[in-house]
Amino acid sequence: MESLTSNGDRRLRPAMAVDKAFLHEVLKVYISKFMKASRMLGDQLALAWVVKSQHSFDVRRFTRREGFVDEIGGALVLFLPCSSYNWTPPEGAGRRQCFHLKPNCRRPLRLPLFSCVKMEANSCWDSWVEEALSKLESLKLLRSLRPIYLPNYNANQPKSIENSQLNSSNSHENFEFFNGPHKWDRNSVQVNISEATFQKWLHDIPSLGDDDLMYGNEGADNEAAASAGKFRKLLVFSGNDYLGLSSHPTVSKAAIKAARAHGMGPRGSALICGYTNYHRSLESSLADLKRKEDCLLCPTGLSANMAFITAVGNVGSLLAGGKPSMNERIAIFSDALNHASIIDGIRLAEKQGCVVAFVYKHCDMCHLDALLSKCPMKKRVVVTDSLFSMDGDFAPMIELVKLRKKHGFLLVIDDAHATFVCGKTGGGAAEKFNCESDVDICIGTLSKAAGCHGGFIACSKKWKLLIQSRGRSFIFSTSTPVPVAAAAHAAVSVAKQERWRRIAIWNRVRDFQALTGIPVTSPIISLVVGSEEKALEASRHLLKLGLHITAIRPPTVPPNSCRLRITLSAVHTLDDLRKLTNALSQCVNFQEIKFSCTNCNSKL
């Protein structure tokens, strides 16, 4: 329990005789009274909030006959009138005296004078989620995940050397790890395209993806076809396979093993028959990675964001018993450059009348602080990308944590581009900035650094139950195929164990900065060239030199902020980067180039 004394001294007090369960109930009662009761005259309160520095203080005083709770400085503060509990200060006690509140419990509640009892910000959200779950239970709308057990493949297959190697259990000990790059890693950054595709791309001719059909039935070896001029080999600097795991043999063997044993697995939504022990194992490994109590696997990262935000909106309507009033709605504060899936989720929740959206300027914590300070709604959520996909900059995690403590909001991050890339174990941006316990909900994807497919929501068990019961994009989607879940589970282990991959990708970031002088901060490099024609011209030039880099244009980015979006991989070599920077120097001026775009307009 943290308290702030009358001289502004912030400290952790020694354990006092506090019945926490009773205190929690008192807080809930007083919250209700504070929200509904009109202002009444009465005794000055014995407890007050000190709002100034250590050397001077200004006590806020209130006049009510009953104690109440207010949200000040990101904490719930319990105010109690002296006369209500026949409090008499002991002789010589001064301002730091204490009084005793004796409810029907074994131990008295002892509170320091001129101090505040503070509860963690997410304690309020825990209470609201609990209440929402109670409403769902009373309406018989809670939904359950009941995993189907798929037996080990070895049980039904003859024992052979090949099968025994391939069909070993999906336990961590049986995964194969490597200490450095191998030939197969290059498959994640090298691709072939047909001459027809190359020509259409070069001249910006629209394509339906059928350019390669003329070569599709020839069955010729790709290398021979490429040497004959039918295919062009390109070095990819535009993908999201940051660690090169899509071509890792451990990942592919896990998929092959599961496919041979179970095909695609039961086909249905997770709530019907599509959830298996493979999915559960993957969820457990992701919860462990993110240091959260549990995890919910979703078909895609987009569906994960949509499911969470619509479930959050349901909290407001369930607690209101219908359409919530303005102050009963959920206030969602969203970064101006958040991913489209977050934006679409907020729009849907707004249409349902459960959510009010507030957009703050990109990574502008002063603007966010001002919006939060003026917001009359108590149920607040701040959602942000942790590593922005188009700009390559990190959200100011440390400042967000400070604001969370001040305003008491639920902090949600979309960690799609930082998961497995950042942190010692690949835990993402929260691990990188050492604030994992301050992030309430972590949403991520398995289609980027994991090299697989799918999305997830790492959260508490209560949140998981709520989302699986009210997240429509989760409920009404067929679950991830079993081979994909098996491959992703293997990828999580590989990403955690092969730490050299994280070291390698951050070495490539430093190499790019040394070669160009551009102060990049992540594997996502956004070079803003301005007009659409300039971006297309630069992309075509790079294509001719064998580099796969696409021009990013409106509506993905605002007009006149068109860019070349370059992504680095752990399996790129220093020679690859030299080739890239030499090619870039022929079409852009590194001294004049604008790095990222910090003044982009809101997409919401």
Secondary structure, DSSP 8 states (H G I E B T S, - for coil): -EEE-TT--EEE----S--HHHHHHHHHHHHHHHHHS------BBS---B-S-SS---B---B-SS-EEEEETTEEEEE-BGGGGT----TT-GGG-EEEE--SSSS-EEEETT------HHHHHHHHHHHHHHHHHHTT-------B----GGGGS---HHHHHHT--SSGGGS---SS--GGGGGGTEEEEEHHHHHHHHTT----S-TTHHHHTS---HHHHHHTTSEEEEEE-S-S-TT-GGG-HHHHHHHHHHHHHHTT---SBIIIII-BHHHHHHHHHHHHHHT-SEEEEESSHHHHHHHHHHHHHHHHHHHHTSS--GGGSEEEEEETT--HHHHHHHHHHHHTTSEEEEEE-TT-HHHHHHHHHH---S-EEEEEESB-TTT--B--HHHHHHHHHHH--EEEEE-TTTTTTSSTTS--HHHHTT-GGG-SEEEEESSSTTSS--EEEEE-HHHHHHHHHH-HHHHTSB---HHHHHHHHHHHHHHHH-THHHHHHHHHHHHHHHHH-----SSEEEEEEESHHHHHHHHHHHHHTTEE--EE-TTTS-TT-EEEEEE--TT--HHHHHHHHHHHHTTS-TTT-EES-TT-----
